[in-house]
Every structure is written in C-alpha cells, then in structure tokens.
C-alpha cells in the first residue's frame, strides 16, 4: 500500500510537470516518438520523486510499524494460559484397569522374591551350599544401590525440580536436588553416629556392670573397666575378650541401624515409583512396568543381602521375612494410591512436582550414604574379603560393576 501511494504521488507530479512545460516541448513527429518521450519523462520524474521522498517515507514507515504491531494481538497471554493448563491437567488417557491391577501383583511378587532369595540362601539347608553365589550377589546389590541413588533417584529429582511448571517457585536456584541430597546424607551420618554412641554406652554398661563391684558389694577403682586388684595376667586375658564382645555387639547394632536406614530410603523412592506407574497409560505403561519389575527385583536382592547378614536371636527367619515383606509392599502401595487419585492427580502441578522431587532427592542422599559408607567401604575393607582368593575378589568387583551397569541400563525407561 505504501508503494502504491508513492506511485500515485509520482504520477501526479509528472502530470503537473508536463502541464507546466507543455509550451516549451516540441510536438512529436510520430506516435512512437511520443510514446518513447512519455516513458522517458515519466520514468525520470518517478525515480526523482521517489528519491526525493525517501527520507519522508522512511519516517512514515517507522511510525507505521508500531501501529501494525499494536493492531496485532500479542500471543503471550494465550501462551501463558496454555502452559498453565498443561501444568494443572489431571487424568490419564488410555488407562486400563485390568493391566494396572495385574501390575500391582507382578511388582509385589517380584519384589518379594528378590528380597527373599538371599534370606533363603542363609536359612534353607539345601541352599547353603551356594554360599559363594550369595556373597557375589551381595556385591551385586551394592552396585545396584549405588546406581539407583545416582541414576534413578538423583536423575528423577533433577528432572522433576527442573520442570518448567516450577518457574518462580524455587527462587532461581538450580541446585536444590544436590543440596537436599547432601543434607540427607549429612543427617544420616549424624544420626548413625549419635545412635552408635548411645548403643556403645548401653552395651558397655551392660557388659561391665558386674565387674565394678567386689564380692562384698563395695566398689573399687577400675582401669579399663577391670578392678585394680586384678593381676596383669588376668588383665591381659580378660581385656581382649571383653573388648571384642563389646565391639562385636556395637558392630551388630550399627549394621542393623544402617540396614533399616537403607530400607527407609528405598521405601520412599518405591512409593513414588508406584504412583508414577499407576498414572501412566497406553503403551508407555507396559514399557515402564517391565523396567520397574527388574528395578524392584534387583533392589530386593540388594536389601535382602543386607537383611540376611544381620543376626537376630529370636525367630530370625520370621524377622527377615517381615523386612522383605515391608519392602515388597511399598511399590504396590504407591500403585494403589496412584489408582485411587488418577482422575484428580496432576503430575505436573507445582505441589506434586515439589513433593516428588524432594522425596527423590532425600532418598538419593540416603542411598548414596548407605552405598558408599555401609556397603562399599565396609564390605571391601572386611577381613573376610582380603582373605578370599584372587578369583573370588575379582568376581566380587565384577558383580558390583554388573549391578551398576544393570540399573543404569534400566534407568533409560524407569
């Protein structure tokens, strides 16, 4: 439209110019000469008019452009409303109740089998001959726990807390997953240290209470928790056995505490996994179900090896089975919760993202501490490991790397 406007102005100027100088122009001798002269004069005048008007036209263009922009509606409010709708969207498409119900029982059975296999290897007679297999399985479980903390839990926390629906909720701080995991790790270390000292004091008092009194009921000064009247030979013969019993009892309580902490971290993550599986529909559900089945089986083996290594004085097999059952029920519990709230559950709502992201980050810190402090350092520093044959040590290292690799591959889908 602007070009047509300038063209009309140029034509008017050409007509005015021709009318003013009509008396000075010689009449054309032929039609062709007249036409050629008109084309020449008109073209020159048009070019000159456009050249003269170019500054004005640029100014006009600059003033017209904002008007055109104001006239067109801005897409930002509409895009914001669309994004908000996606974040608050609830419900699951192509959801199958039969497959979801079957998935609950599949996960339950595989989790229980994985957790009970190491326990059966300890308490069932005909499986005790495969002791080496279960020792290797213990190191495989250590690799599973290590990879779960990094690949599954930390990766899920970073993805969840980095979702675009949480823009403006986290104060522009992008390292919340790592910070929460570090705080959980430090909390586990402080708790284990505090509980360990209390257990040591109570065990120490229980084992040495009778040795601080003489036969007449009067107390005597003690050195190393033994009466001063003891001879050096008796000191040398009693103190090592006494300290061995105290430290052995402390070590057993510490292992039990670390195992329960590990089970807590796995349980928190398993509930989130169950909810995620229950609110997934279509073909993605089948893929996720297969991946989580392997995930829970390997995690069950890792936890089962820790539980089987504990010593219980009363009904040990029943207590181990109870621990395995608690682990096996966590993911199905999450699935049941997800099935119940599937119509109103909005997985990308800020509240949902914050809850799942925080739990995943905390679980990552708990499992990372358990994997490094209580599995890798403890198992590879044990006296039995260093006394094993070279082939056995190589097999343990290979099993740990295989556990890390298996859970890392599964992390592509779950």
Secondary structure, 3 states (H helix, E strand, C coil): CHHHHHHHHHHHHHHHHHHHCCCCCCCCCCHHHHHHHHHHHHHHHHHHHHHHHHHHHHHHHHHHHHHHHHHCCCCHHHHHHHHHHHHCCCCCCCCCHHHHHHHHHHHHHHHHHHHHHHHHHHHCHHHHHHHHHHHHHHHHHHHHHHHHHHHHHHHHHHHHHCCHHHCCCCCCCCCHHHHHHHHHHHHHHHHHHHHHHHHHHHHHHHHHHHHHECCCCCECCEECCEECCCCHHHHHHHHHHHHHHHHHHHHHHHHHHHHHHHHHHHHHHHHHHHHHHHCCCCHHHHHHHHHHHHHHHHHHHHHHHHHHCCCCCCCHHHHHHHHHHHHHHHHHHHHHHHHHCCCCCCCCCHHHHHHHHHHHHHHHHHHHHHHHHHHHHHHHHCHHHHHCCHHHHHHHHHHHHHHHHHHHHHCCCC
